[in-house]
C-alpha cells in the first residue's frame, strides 16, 4: 500500500496490515520496542518461519456449516483458543494501554494475562472488564513485593498465576540499545525526535497521565515513573531462580499455576512432575535467547511427553488464524498472542485489538472449514504434516 495512502483499520485485513498501520502511528523508538527481538533477531524469524514448515492435510465433502472454536485455558472456558499474553508497558503504544486490551479481549470471549510491568494496576484492570484474568509474575529479589502481587490478585479474583521462567538475565535487544534504552537522556531525545512526526501519539502522550509501573507504586521511587525506574526494575531479576522458587510460589498461590518460557522436553517433564496446571512453550517472542528453538518445533515432542499430565500451550510467531489451527493440531490446548494484539492496540486502541481478534477468528473459522474439521477439540496431528524439502 502506498505510503501516501491514509490507512485506517478498515484497510487492515491481516495482522501484517495492522503491523504496517502501527508502524505509521508510533514513534520509531516505540515501534522498535514492540516489533524487535534479541541480537540479530534470528529467533524472532524462526518463530514465524516454523509455521511454514507444516502443511495441512485437508479432508473434503464434510458438513462444516457449523464450526466450534471453543477451548479451555487452565480450566477457564474460552470462546476461541487464543489468550492475550502478558506484555509490558502497553501505554507506550496507545494511551489507554491495558484497559483497551482487556476490554477487547473479554469482548472476544477469551482471557487476558496482565504483566507485572504493566502501566495499569492489578486492581484497575480487574475493575475495567469482568472476564477471565491471569497475572504474570517473576521470582524477583524483593519477595515482599512479589507476595503483595499474589495477595492483590487473590483479592481482585484473578483466575491464575503465570510465572515467567526465561529471564535469569535480560536479552540483548540491539534495536532498543541503539534507541537509547539504558541511557535515559538518549532515549528521551530519540523518543522526542521521533514523536515530532507522529503528532497524534505525541498529543496523547502529553495530555495523558504519566506512565507508571502501576503495580509497583508503593515499592519504587519517583512514584514508579516508568521512564525513571527502569533500572530499579531490571535490578530485580535474579540469576539464581530455581525450581524450588517455582514450587514455593505455586504453594503460596494455591490455584491455577502456569510456567511460561519452557524451551525443552526435559524442563517440560520437570514442570509436569512439579504438578503445574500448564506450561507455555515460549522463547519470549524471540526477545531473550538468540538461538532458542521455535516453540512450534517443540510442540509435538513435548505433548507426547507430558500432554497427558499437564496442559501445553505455546506462543511466538502467530500472525494468522491458520497458525493457531496448526498449533492446536500439533497438541496445544490454546495459544497466546502478544505482538499480534499490540499491533492492533497501536493501530486503533480498543477497536484495533478487537480488529486483531476479528481477523484471527475469521481466519481460524475459514481454515477449519477448508480442512474439513468442525471442532477444535477434534484437531489431531494427522491433520498436518511436515513439508517435504525438495
NORMO-V585310 format. One record per helix or strand. SS is the DSSP state (@ for helix, = for strand). FROM is the first residue (numbers start at 1). TO is the last residue. If there is no record, write none. Layout:
SS,FROM,TO
SS,FROM,TO
//
This chain:
@,9,11
@,15,25
@,28,35
@,42,53
=,54,56
=,68,68
=,71,73
=,76,78
=,82,84
@,90,92
@,97,107
=,112,114
@,122,128
=,133,137
@,143,155
=,160,164
@,174,179
@,184,195
@,199,207
=,212,212
@,214,216
@,222,224
=,225,225
@,230,234
@,243,253
=,256,262
@,265,274
=,278,281
@,284,286
@,295,306
=,311,315
@,321,329
=,334,337
@,339,371
=,375,375
@,376,378
@,381,383
=,384,386
//
